[in-house]
Amino acid sequence: MKTLDDYMRLNYRMEVVENADEGGFVVSYPELPGCITYGQTIESAAANALEAKKAWLETAIASGTEISEPDSLEDYSGQFKLRIPRSLHRSLSEHSKREGISMNQYCVYLLSKNDAANSK
């Protein structure tokens, strides 16, 4: 069984979202459900996040709650196969040629742009 220090050293993904309505920043750890905090500045939010992470882990250890380990990018190959209509394939090919980049680069750009827009 891991200790608090063991868990604190693990690289859990921290998400920081600006609170446009009230100001400041909301910080959470998606892999630690319910571990969320706030700070007026990005620095105070990050400091509060470490305290919240520690308190969350202490509570989980004391109560015997299962603590998942952080996701690792090594779990993902960076590749997937996708079947698309021929007309879309042609369109993507034409757009990428106009941009002067490979179709693969163009598709990564489109996916990244859409992912960023949907993660807000």
N, CA, C and O atoms as a GROMACS GRO file, in nm:
protein
  480
    1MET      N    1   0.085  -0.119   0.000
    1MET     CA    2   0.000   0.000   0.000
    1MET      C    3   0.089   0.125   0.000
    1MET      O    4   0.189   0.132   0.071
    2LYS      N    5   0.051   0.220  -0.080
    2LYS     CA    6   0.128   0.345  -0.091
    2LYS      C    7   0.097   0.437   0.027
    2LYS      O    8  -0.011   0.433   0.085
    3THR      N    9   0.195   0.519   0.059
    3THR     CA   10   0.179   0.619   0.164
    3THR      C   11   0.131   0.750   0.101
    3THR      O   12   0.127   0.766  -0.021
    4LEU      N   13   0.096   0.843   0.188
    4LEU     CA   14   0.056   0.976   0.141
    4LEU      C   15   0.166   1.038   0.056
    4LEU      O   16   0.140   1.094  -0.050
    5ASP      N   17   0.290   1.028   0.103
    5ASP     CA   18   0.403   1.084   0.028
    5ASP      C   19   0.416   1.019  -0.110
    5ASP      O   20   0.447   1.086  -0.208
    6ASP      N   21   0.392   0.887  -0.117
    6ASP     CA   22   0.398   0.818  -0.246
    6ASP      C   23   0.296   0.877  -0.343
    6ASP      O   24   0.328   0.906  -0.458
    7TYR      N   25   0.173   0.895  -0.295
    7TYR     CA   26   0.067   0.950  -0.381
    7TYR      C   27   0.094   1.096  -0.416
    7TYR      O   28   0.065   1.139  -0.528
    8MET      N   29   0.149   1.172  -0.322
    8MET     CA   30   0.176   1.313  -0.350
    8MET      C   31   0.283   1.330  -0.459
    8MET      O   32   0.283   1.430  -0.531
    9ARG      N   33   0.372   1.234  -0.472
    9ARG     CA   34   0.476   1.240  -0.575
    9ARG      C   35   0.425   1.202  -0.714
    9ARG      O   36   0.490   1.232  -0.814
   10LEU      N   37   0.310   1.137  -0.720
   10LEU     CA   38   0.256   1.099  -0.851
   10LEU      C   39   0.209   1.222  -0.927
   10LEU      O   40   0.163   1.320  -0.867
   11ASN      N   41   0.220   1.216  -1.057
   11ASN     CA   42   0.190   1.332  -1.142
   11ASN      C   43   0.044   1.328  -1.188
   11ASN      O   44   0.014   1.292  -1.302
   12TYR      N   45  -0.047   1.366  -1.098
   12TYR     CA   46  -0.188   1.375  -1.133
   12TYR      C   47  -0.211   1.498  -1.220
   12TYR      O   48  -0.153   1.604  -1.195
   13ARG      N   49  -0.295   1.484  -1.320
   13ARG     CA   50  -0.325   1.594  -1.412
   13ARG      C   51  -0.410   1.699  -1.339
   13ARG      O   52  -0.512   1.668  -1.279
   14MET      N   53  -0.364   1.823  -1.346
   14MET     CA   54  -0.433   1.934  -1.284
   14MET      C   55  -0.500   2.017  -1.393
   14MET      O   56  -0.436   2.056  -1.491
   15GLU      N   57  -0.629   2.044  -1.376
   15GLU     CA   58  -0.700   2.130  -1.471
   15GLU      C   59  -0.729   2.264  -1.405
   15GLU      O   60  -0.780   2.271  -1.293
   16VAL      N   61  -0.694   2.371  -1.477
   16VAL     CA   62  -0.716   2.507  -1.427
   16VAL      C   63  -0.812   2.576  -1.522
   16VAL      O   64  -0.790   2.580  -1.643
   17VAL      N   65  -0.920   2.630  -1.466
   17VAL     CA   66  -1.021   2.700  -1.547
   17VAL      C   67  -1.044   2.837  -1.486
   17VAL      O   68  -1.067   2.851  -1.366
   18GLU      N   69  -1.037   2.938  -1.571
   18GLU     CA   70  -1.063   3.074  -1.524
   18GLU      C   71  -1.211   3.089  -1.496
   18GLU      O   72  -1.295   3.046  -1.576
   19ASN      N   73  -1.244   3.150  -1.383
   19ASN     CA   74  -1.383   3.176  -1.347
   19ASN      C   75  -1.419   3.316  -1.396
   19ASN      O   76  -1.396   3.415  -1.327
   20ALA      N   77  -1.475   3.322  -1.516
   20ALA     CA   78  -1.504   3.451  -1.580
   20ALA      C   79  -1.609   3.530  -1.503
   20ALA      O   80  -1.605   3.653  -1.504
   21ASP      N   81  -1.702   3.463  -1.437
   21ASP     CA   82  -1.810   3.533  -1.367
   21ASP      C   83  -1.764   3.599  -1.238
   21ASP      O   84  -1.799   3.714  -1.211
   22GLU      N   85  -1.687   3.527  -1.159
   22GLU     CA   86  -1.649   3.577  -1.027
   22GLU      C   87  -1.501   3.612  -1.015
   22GLU      O   88  -1.458   3.662  -0.911
   23GLY      N   89  -1.424   3.587  -1.120
   23GLY     CA   90  -1.280   3.611  -1.115
   23GLY      C   91  -1.210   3.495  -1.049
   23GLY      O   92  -1.273   3.411  -0.986
   24GLY      N   93  -1.081   3.490  -1.064
   24GLY     CA   94  -1.003   3.384  -1.003
   24GLY      C   95  -1.000   3.259  -1.090
   24GLY      O   96  -1.039   3.261  -1.206
   25PHE      N   97  -0.953   3.150  -1.031
   25PHE     CA   98  -0.932   3.026  -1.104
   25PHE      C   99  -0.980   2.907  -1.023
   25PHE      O  100  -0.957   2.900  -0.902
   26VAL      N  101  -1.048   2.814  -1.089
   26VAL     CA  102  -1.093   2.690  -1.029
   26VAL      C  103  -0.995   2.582  -1.073
   26VAL      O  104  -0.963   2.571  -1.192
   27VAL      N  105  -0.949   2.502  -0.978
   27VAL     CA  106  -0.852   2.396  -1.008
   27VAL      C  107  -0.909   2.263  -0.961
   27VAL      O  108  -0.964   2.253  -0.852
   28SER      N  109  -0.894   2.161  -1.046
   28SER     CA  110  -0.938   2.027  -1.008
   28SER      C  111  -0.838   1.924  -1.058
   28SER      O  112  -0.755   1.950  -1.145
   29TYR      N  113  -0.850   1.805  -1.000
   29TYR     CA  114  -0.772   1.689  -1.043
   29TYR      C  115  -0.873   1.586  -1.093
   29TYR      O  116  -0.936   1.518  -1.012
   30PRO      N  117  -0.891   1.572  -1.226
   30PRO     CA  118  -0.993   1.483  -1.280
   30PRO      C  119  -0.981   1.338  -1.231
   30PRO      O  120  -1.082   1.267  -1.222
   31GLU      N  121  -0.861   1.294  -1.199
   31GLU     CA  122  -0.842   1.155  -1.156
   31GLU      C  123  -0.870   1.136  -1.007
   31GLU      O  124  -0.867   1.023  -0.957
   32LEU      N  125  -0.895   1.246  -0.937
   32LEU     CA  126  -0.931   1.242  -0.795
   32LEU      C  127  -1.069   1.305  -0.781
   32LEU      O  128  -1.080   1.425  -0.753
   33PRO      N  129  -1.175   1.228  -0.800
   33PRO     CA  130  -1.312   1.281  -0.805
   33PRO      C  131  -1.347   1.368  -0.684
   33PRO      O  132  -1.333   1.327  -0.569
   34GLY      N  133  -1.393   1.489  -0.713
   34GLY     CA  134  -1.434   1.582  -0.608
   34GLY      C  135  -1.321   1.665  -0.551
   34GLY      O  136  -1.345   1.749  -0.465
   35CYS      N  137  -1.199   1.644  -0.598
   35CYS     CA  138  -1.085   1.723  -0.550
   35CYS      C  139  -1.080   1.852  -0.632
   35CYS      O  140  -1.031   1.854  -0.745
   36ILE      N  141  -1.131   1.959  -0.572
   36ILE     CA  142  -1.145   2.086  -0.644
   36ILE      C  143  -1.120   2.200  -0.546
   36ILE      O  144  -1.152   2.190  -0.428
   37THR      N  145  -1.063   2.307  -0.596
   37THR     CA  146  -1.037   2.424  -0.511
   37THR      C  147  -1.038   2.550  -0.597
   37THR      O  148  -1.070   2.545  -0.716
   38TYR      N  149  -1.003   2.660  -0.537
   38TYR     CA  150  -1.015   2.791  -0.602
   38TYR      C  151  -0.904   2.882  -0.552
   38TYR      O  152  -0.852   2.862  -0.442
   39GLY      N  153  -0.868   2.980  -0.633
   39GLY     CA  154  -0.774   3.083  -0.592
   39GLY      C  155  -0.794   3.209  -0.673
   39GLY      O  156  -0.833   3.202  -0.790
   40GLN      N  157  -0.769   3.323  -0.613
   40GLN     CA  158  -0.786   3.451  -0.683
   40GLN      C  159  -0.683   3.468  -0.795
   40GLN      O  160  -0.713   3.524  -0.900
   41THR      N  161  -0.560   3.419  -0.772
   41THR     CA  162  -0.456   3.426  -0.873
   41THR      C  163  -0.418   3.284  -0.914
   41THR      O  164  -0.450   3.188  -0.844
   42ILE      N  165  -0.350   3.272  -1.026
   42ILE     CA  166  -0.307   3.139  -1.070
   42ILE      C  167  -0.211   3.077  -0.968
   42ILE      O  168  -0.213   2.956  -0.945
   43GLU      N  169  -0.128   3.160  -0.906
   43GLU     CA  170  -0.033   3.111  -0.806
   43GLU      C  171  -0.106   3.059  -0.682
   43GLU      O  172  -0.074   2.952  -0.631
   44SER      N  173  -0.203   3.137  -0.634
   44SER     CA  174  -0.276   3.093  -0.514
   44SER      C  175  -0.363   2.971  -0.546
   44SER      O  176  -0.381   2.884  -0.460
   45ALA      N  177  -0.416   2.964  -0.666
   45ALA     CA  178  -0.496   2.848  -0.706
   45ALA      C  179  -0.409   2.722  -0.709
   45ALA      O  180  -0.453   2.616  -0.663
   46ALA      N  181  -0.287   2.732  -0.762
   46ALA     CA  182  -0.197   2.618  -0.767
   46ALA      C  183  -0.156   2.574  -0.626
   46ALA      O  184  -0.150   2.455  -0.597
   47ALA      N  185  -0.128   2.670  -0.539
   47ALA     CA  186  -0.092   2.637  -0.400
   47ALA      C  187  -0.209   2.570  -0.329
   47ALA      O  188  -0.192   2.472  -0.258
   48ASN      N  189  -0.329   2.626  -0.349
   48ASN     CA  190  -0.449   2.567  -0.288
   48ASN      C  191  -0.474   2.427  -0.343
   48ASN      O  192  -0.522   2.339  -0.272
   49ALA      N  193  -0.441   2.407  -0.470
   49ALA     CA  194  -0.462   2.276  -0.531
   49ALA      C  195  -0.375   2.170  -0.464
   49ALA      O  196  -0.421   2.057  -0.442
   50LEU      N  197  -0.252   2.203  -0.432
   50LEU     CA  198  -0.165   2.107  -0.364
   50LEU      C  199  -0.220   2.072  -0.225
   50LEU      O  200  -0.216   1.957  -0.183
   51GLU      N  201  -0.272   2.173  -0.155
   51GLU     CA  202  -0.332   2.148  -0.024
   51GLU      C  203  -0.458   2.062  -0.038
   51GLU      O  204  -0.480   1.970   0.042
   52ALA      N  205  -0.540   2.090  -0.140
   52ALA     CA  206  -0.662   2.013  -0.163
   52ALA      C  207  -0.628   1.868  -0.200
   52ALA      O  208  -0.694   1.775  -0.154
   53LYS      N  209  -0.526   1.852  -0.282
   53LYS     CA  210  -0.481   1.717  -0.321
   53LYS      C  211  -0.438   1.639  -0.197
   53LYS      O  212  -0.476   1.523  -0.180
   54LYS      N  213  -0.360   1.702  -0.111
   54LYS     CA  214  -0.312   1.635   0.010
   54LYS      C  215  -0.430   1.597   0.100
   54LYS      O  216  -0.436   1.485   0.150
   55ALA      N  217  -0.523   1.690   0.120
   55ALA     CA  218  -0.639   1.662   0.205
   55ALA      C  219  -0.725   1.551   0.146
   55ALA      O  220  -0.774   1.465   0.218
   56TRP      N  221  -0.744   1.553   0.013
   56TRP     CA  222  -0.823   1.451  -0.054
   56TRP      C  223  -0.759   1.314  -0.034
   56TRP      O  224  -0.827   1.218   0.000
   57LEU      N  225  -0.627   1.306  -0.055
   57LEU     CA  226  -0.555   1.179  -0.042
   57LEU      C  227  -0.556   1.130   0.103
   57LEU      O  228  -0.574   1.011   0.128
   58GLU      N  229  -0.538   1.221   0.199
   58GLU     CA  230  -0.542   1.181   0.340
   58GLU      C  231  -0.678   1.120   0.375
   58GLU      O  232  -0.685   1.017   0.442
   59THR      N  233  -0.784   1.184   0.330
   59THR     CA  234  -0.919   1.134   0.356
   59THR      C  235  -0.942   1.000   0.290
   59THR      O  236  -0.999   0.909   0.350
   60ALA      N  237  -0.898   0.987   0.165
   60ALA     CA  238  -0.916   0.861   0.093
   60ALA      C  239  -0.840   0.747   0.160
   60ALA      O  240  -0.892   0.636   0.172
   61ILE      N  241  -0.718   0.774   0.204
   61ILE     CA  242  -0.638   0.671   0.271
   61ILE      C  243  -0.704   0.631   0.402
   61ILE      O  244  -0.716   0.512   0.433
   62ALA      N  245  -0.748   0.730   0.480
   62ALA     CA  246  -0.810   0.703   0.610
   62ALA      C  247  -0.940   0.624   0.597
   62ALA      O  248  -0.972   0.540   0.681
   63SER      N  249  -1.015   0.651   0.491
   63SER     CA  250  -1.144   0.583   0.474
   63SER      C  251  -1.135   0.455   0.392
   63SER      O  252  -1.234   0.384   0.375
   64GLY      N  253  -1.016   0.426   0.341
   64GLY     CA  254  -0.999   0.305   0.261
   64GLY      C  255  -1.052   0.317   0.119
   64GLY      O  256  -1.074   0.216   0.052
   65THR      N  257  -1.074   0.440   0.074
   65THR     CA  258  -1.121   0.463  -0.063
   65THR      C  259  -1.012   0.427  -0.162
   65THR      O  260  -0.895   0.459  -0.143
   66GLU      N  261  -1.052   0.359  -0.268
   66GLU     CA  262  -0.954   0.324  -0.372
   66GLU      C  263  -0.904   0.451  -0.440
   66GLU      O  264  -0.983   0.537  -0.478
   67ILE      N  265  -0.774   0.462  -0.456
   67ILE     CA  266  -0.712   0.578  -0.519
   67ILE      C  267  -0.651   0.532  -0.650
   67ILE      O  268  -0.560   0.450  -0.653
   68SER      N  269  -0.703   0.588  -0.759
   68SER     CA  270  -0.648   0.550  -0.890
   68SER      C  271  -0.518   0.624  -0.915
   68SER      O  272  -0.495   0.734  -0.865
   69GLU      N  273  -0.433   0.560  -0.993
   69GLU     CA  274  -0.307   0.624  -1.030
   69GLU      C  275  -0.331   0.712  -1.151
   69GLU      O  276  -0.426   0.690  -1.226
   70PRO      N  277  -0.246   0.811  -1.172
   70PRO     CA  278  -0.265   0.902  -1.286
   70PRO      C  279  -0.253   0.829  -1.419
   70PRO      O  280  -0.181   0.730  -1.433
   71ASP      N  281  -0.327   0.880  -1.516
   71ASP     CA  282  -0.314   0.829  -1.652
   71ASP      C  283  -0.173   0.856  -1.701
   71ASP      O  284  -0.108   0.952  -1.659
   72SER      N  285  -0.126   0.771  -1.789
   72SER     CA  286   0.006   0.789  -1.848
   72SER      C  287  -0.009   0.801  -1.999
   72SER      O  288  -0.087   0.727  -2.059
   73LEU      N  289   0.064   0.892  -2.060
   73LEU     CA  290   0.060   0.903  -2.206
   73LEU      C  291   0.112   0.778  -2.273
   73LEU      O  292   0.084   0.754  -2.391
   74GLU      N  293   0.188   0.698  -2.199
   74GLU     CA  294   0.238   0.573  -2.255
   74GLU      C  295   0.126   0.475  -2.284
   74GLU      O  296   0.146   0.378  -2.357
   75ASP      N  297   0.007   0.499  -2.225
   75ASP     CA  298  -0.108   0.412  -2.251
   75ASP      C  299  -0.172   0.441  -2.387
   75ASP      O  300  -0.263   0.369  -2.428
   76TYR      N  301  -0.125   0.543  -2.456
   76TYR     CA  302  -0.184   0.585  -2.584
   76TYR      C  303  -0.077   0.583  -2.692
   76TYR      O  304   0.032   0.637  -2.674
   77SER      N  305  -0.109   0.522  -2.805
   77SER     CA  306  -0.011   0.508  -2.913
   77SER      C  307   0.001   0.635  -2.998
   77SER      O  308   0.103   0.657  -3.062
   78GLY      N  309  -0.104   0.717  -2.998
   78GLY     CA  310  -0.103   0.835  -3.085
   78GLY      C  311  -0.155   0.803  -3.224
   78GLY      O  312  -0.146   0.885  -3.315
   79GLN      N  313  -0.209   0.683  -3.240
   79GLN     CA  314  -0.260   0.642  -3.371
   79GLN      C  315  -0.398   0.579  -3.354
   79GLN      O  316  -0.426   0.512  -3.255
   80PHE      N  317  -0.483   0.602  -3.452
   80PHE     CA  318  -0.608   0.528  -3.462
   80PHE      C  319  -0.651   0.526  -3.608
   80PHE      O  320  -0.617   0.616  -3.685
   81LYS      N  321  -0.725   0.425  -3.642
   81LYS     CA  322  -0.770   0.410  -3.780
   81LYS      C  323  -0.911   0.465  -3.791
   81LYS      O  324  -0.995   0.443  -3.703
   82LEU      N  325  -0.937   0.536  -3.898
   82LEU     CA  326  -1.067   0.601  -3.914
   82LEU      C  327  -1.115   0.583  -4.057
   82LEU      O  328  -1.043   0.616  -4.152
   83ARG      N  329  -1.234   0.533  -4.073
   83ARG     CA  330  -1.293   0.522  -4.207
   83ARG      C  331  -1.386   0.641  -4.227
   83ARG      O  332  -1.472   0.670  -4.143
   84ILE      N  333  -1.368   0.709  -4.340
   84ILE     CA  334  -1.449   0.827  -4.369
   84ILE      C  335  -1.503   0.816  -4.512
   84ILE      O  336  -1.448   0.741  -4.592
   85PRO      N  337  -1.609   0.889  -4.543
   85PRO     CA  338  -1.661   0.888  -4.680
   85PRO      C  339  -1.555   0.942  -4.778
   85PRO      O  340  -1.474   1.027  -4.742
   86ARG      N  341  -1.558   0.892  -4.898
   86ARG     CA  342  -1.462   0.935  -5.000
   86ARG      C  343  -1.469   1.085  -5.025
   86ARG      O  344  -1.367   1.150  -5.047
   87SER      N  345  -1.589   1.138  -5.021
   87SER     CA  346  -1.604   1.282  -5.047
   87SER      C  347  -1.534   1.365  -4.938
   87SER      O  348  -1.476   1.469  -4.967
   88LEU      N  349  -1.541   1.319  -4.813
   88LEU     CA  350  -1.471   1.389  -4.706
   88LEU      C  351  -1.321   1.372  -4.721
   88LEU      O  352  -1.245   1.466  -4.695
   89HIS      N  353  -1.277   1.255  -4.762
   89HIS     CA  354  -1.135   1.231  -4.785
   89HIS      C  355  -1.082   1.328  -4.891
   89HIS      O  356  -0.976   1.389  -4.875
   90ARG      N  357  -1.159   1.342  -5.000
   90ARG     CA  358  -1.119   1.435  -5.106
   90ARG      C  359  -1.112   1.577  -5.053
   90ARG      O  360  -1.016   1.649  -5.079
   91SER      N  361  -1.215   1.618  -4.979
   91SER     CA  362  -1.220   1.754  -4.926
   91SER      C  363  -1.101   1.782  -4.833
   91SER      O  364  -1.038   1.887  -4.843
   92LEU      N  365  -1.071   1.688  -4.744
   92LEU     CA  366  -0.958   1.705  -4.653
   92LEU      C  367  -0.827   1.712  -4.730
   92LEU      O  368  -0.738   1.791  -4.697
   93SER      N  369  -0.815   1.629  -4.832
   93SER     CA  370  -0.694   1.629  -4.914
   93SER      C  371  -0.675   1.762  -4.985
   93SER      O  372  -0.565   1.817  -4.988
   94GLU      N  373  -0.784   1.814  -5.042
   94GLU     CA  374  -0.778   1.942  -5.113
   94GLU      C  375  -0.743   2.057  -5.018
   94GLU      O  376  -0.660   2.142  -5.051
   95HIS      N  377  -0.805   2.059  -4.900
   95HIS     CA  378  -0.777   2.165  -4.804
   95HIS      C  379  -0.631   2.160  -4.757
   95HIS      O  380  -0.566   2.264  -4.746
   96SER      N  381  -0.582   2.041  -4.730
   96SER     CA  382  -0.444   2.029  -4.683
   96SER      C  383  -0.345   2.073  -4.791
   96SER      O  384  -0.242   2.133  -4.759
   97LYS      N  385  -0.374   2.043  -4.918
   97LYS     CA  386  -0.287   2.087  -5.027
   97LYS      C  387  -0.283   2.239  -5.035
   97LYS      O  388  -0.177   2.298  -5.054
   98ARG      N  389  -0.400   2.301  -5.020
   98ARG     CA  390  -0.406   2.449  -5.023
   98ARG      C  391  -0.325   2.510  -4.909
   98ARG      O  392  -0.265   2.617  -4.924
   99GLU      N  393  -0.323   2.442  -4.794
   99GLU     CA  394  -0.248   2.491  -4.677
   99GLU      C  395  -0.100   2.456  -4.687
   99GLU      O  396  -0.018   2.510  -4.612
  100GLY      N  397  -0.065   2.368  -4.779
  100GLY     CA  398   0.074   2.328  -4.797
  100GLY      C  399   0.125   2.233  -4.689
  100GLY      O  400   0.244   2.231  -4.658
  101ILE      N  401   0.034   2.155  -4.633
  101ILE     CA  402   0.072   2.058  -4.530
  101ILE      C  403   0.013   1.922  -4.565
  101ILE      O  404  -0.074   1.911  -4.652
  102SER      N  405   0.061   1.820  -4.497
  102SER     CA  406   0.007   1.686  -4.523
  102SER      C  407  -0.136   1.678  -4.471
  102SER      O  408  -0.178   1.755  -4.385
  103MET      N  409  -0.210   1.582  -4.525
  103MET     CA  410  -0.347   1.563  -4.479
  103MET      C  411  -0.347   1.521  -4.333
  103MET      O  412  -0.436   1.560  -4.257
  104ASN      N  413  -0.249   1.444  -4.292
  104ASN     CA  414  -0.238   1.403  -4.152
  104ASN      C  415  -0.222   1.526  -4.062
  104ASN      O  416  -0.292   1.538  -3.961
  105GLN      N  417  -0.133   1.617  -4.098
  105GLN     CA  418  -0.114   1.739  -4.019
  105GLN      C  419  -0.242   1.823  -4.016
  105GLN      O  420  -0.278   1.880  -3.913
  106TYR      N  421  -0.310   1.830  -4.130
  106TYR     CA  422  -0.433   1.908  -4.138
  106TYR      C  423  -0.540   1.848  -4.047
  106TYR      O  424  -0.611   1.922  -3.978
  107CYS      N  425  -0.552   1.716  -4.046
  107CYS     CA  426  -0.652   1.651  -3.960
  107CYS      C  427  -0.618   1.670  -3.813
  107CYS      O  428  -0.708   1.691  -3.732
  108VAL      N  429  -0.490   1.662  -3.777
  108VAL     CA  430  -0.450   1.687  -3.638
  108VAL      C  431  -0.486   1.830  -3.600
  108VAL      O  432  -0.536   1.855  -3.490
  109TYR      N  433  -0.461   1.925  -3.690
  109TYR     CA  434  -0.498   2.065  -3.664
  109TYR      C  435  -0.648   2.077  -3.638
  109TYR      O  436  -0.690   2.140  -3.541
  110LEU      N  437  -0.730   2.017  -3.725
  110LEU     CA  438  -0.876   2.026  -3.710
  110LEU      C  439  -0.923   1.961  -3.579
  110LEU      O  440  -1.008   2.016  -3.509
  111LEU      N  441  -0.869   1.844  -3.548
  111LEU     CA  442  -0.907   1.776  -3.424
  111LEU      C  443  -0.866   1.857  -3.302
  111LEU      O  444  -0.943   1.869  -3.207
  112SER      N  445  -0.745   1.913  -3.303
  112SER     CA  446  -0.698   1.993  -3.191
  112SER      C  447  -0.784   2.118  -3.172
  112SER      O  448  -0.819   2.153  -3.059
  113LYS      N  449  -0.816   2.184  -3.282
  113LYS     CA  450  -0.898   2.305  -3.277
  113LYS      C  451  -1.035   2.274  -3.218
  113LYS      O  452  -1.085   2.347  -3.133
  114ASN      N  453  -1.096   2.165  -3.264
  114ASN     CA  454  -1.228   2.126  -3.215
  114ASN      C  455  -1.222   2.081  -3.069
  114ASN      O  456  -1.310   2.115  -2.990
  115ASP      N  457  -1.120   2.007  -3.034
  115ASP     CA  458  -1.106   1.960  -2.896
  115ASP      C  459  -1.090   2.078  -2.801
  115ASP      O  460  -1.150   2.079  -2.693
  116ALA      N  461  -1.011   2.177  -2.839
  116ALA     CA  462  -0.992   2.295  -2.756
  116ALA      C  463  -1.122   2.373  -2.740
  116ALA      O  464  -1.153   2.422  -2.632
  117ALA      N  465  -1.199   2.384  -2.847
  117ALA     CA  466  -1.327   2.456  -2.840
  117ALA      C  467  -1.428   2.384  -2.751
  117ALA      O  468  -1.508   2.448  -2.684
  118ASN      N  469  -1.423   2.251  -2.751
  118ASN     CA  470  -1.520   2.174  -2.673
  118ASN      C  471  -1.478   2.149  -2.529
  118ASN      O  472  -1.557   2.099  -2.450
  119SER      N  473  -1.354   2.182  -2.495
  119SER     CA  474  -1.307   2.157  -2.359
  119SER      C  475  -1.332   2.275  -2.267
  119SER      O  476  -1.298   2.269  -2.149
  120LYS      N  477  -1.391   2.381  -2.317
  120LYS     CA  478  -1.418   2.500  -2.235
  120LYS      C  479  -1.548   2.485  -2.161
  120LYS      O  480  -1.588   2.575  -2.087
   0.00000   0.00000   0.00000
